[in-house]
Amino acid sequence: MSRPLSLAALTVLELTPPEQVRCAAEAGYTHVGLRLIPATPNEAQHDLVGNTPLRQELERQLADTGIRVLDVEIFRMRPDTHVPDLEATVAAAAALGAAHLLVAGNDPDPARLVHTFGDFCELAGRYGLTADLEFMPWTDAPDLKRAADIVAQVGRDNAGVLIDPFHLSRSQSRLADIAQVPPGRLHYMQFCDVPAALPPTMDDILAEARAERRFPGEGELDLIGLLRAMPAGIPLSLEVPTHTLARTMGATERARHALEATRRLLAEVDKAPLRRTMVGAA
């Protein structure tokens, strides 16, 4: 079975979810990622929870194109998160055929974060979904080791760690750290590239993450080493926001470029030796 390759919402966030599905199909992807909960207050809110006109259009596009939903985002575990309030969105993700839910840890109380995430994993499990904690250096799961520790403490069968090469680099985590994560906790991963040099401030890192990444193989990370350190055939969600390029290149062309660049790297995986550190990581 071929590796699932998914178009992440952030790569083409200017499009509506039905348009993202059509873009994924035209560019040659097998899957798409959907953002049912905006990541920031400035993002558009798409009304997809419930039997809405936009939801109906999204379902038509999925059926017409054969594109499947890999993951749904972004579920933030905050101090005031009330997990039952998220059930309608989780149910929508399941109804759309998603396999995974992307989770962010935004609670400075470690015990409460573990407890809330555990409750969320239980909710996701009732719908047959995994709950995958993405470490990001500006959150309360700032690096791979901390995210893996949270997931281990939660102990739910469907709890996972989501690795993004951007965050692996910017959190100064290491390829060697991946070996400490049980393979069964790695359900899918995100994929992009980035320059080796770390931006000077966390605000700069955050801006880079949301707007100016590079296509796989066009930055300076050891993506082949990363792929070889991950479970074989793990699904890839291509998350490559490129706002400057978007001024002159359309969404489908950018999505296709990301996919073609990724396929070139995948073709090299079996031929390249494994390096033990990522360029730009400590």
ABEGO torsion letter per residue (X at the ends): XBBBBBBBAAABAABBAAAAAAAAAAAGBABBBBBABBABAABBBBBABEBBAAAAAAAAAAAAAGBBBABBOBBBBBAABBAAAAAAAAAAAAAAGBABBBBBBBBABAAAAAAAAAAAAAAAAAAGBBBBBBBBAABABABAAAAAAAAAAAGBAABBBBBBAAAAAAAGBBAAAAAABBAAABABBBBBBBBABBBABAAAAAAAAAABBBBBGABABBAAAAAAABBBGBBBBBBBBBAAAAAABBAAAAAAAAAAAAAAAAAAAAABBBBABBBGBX
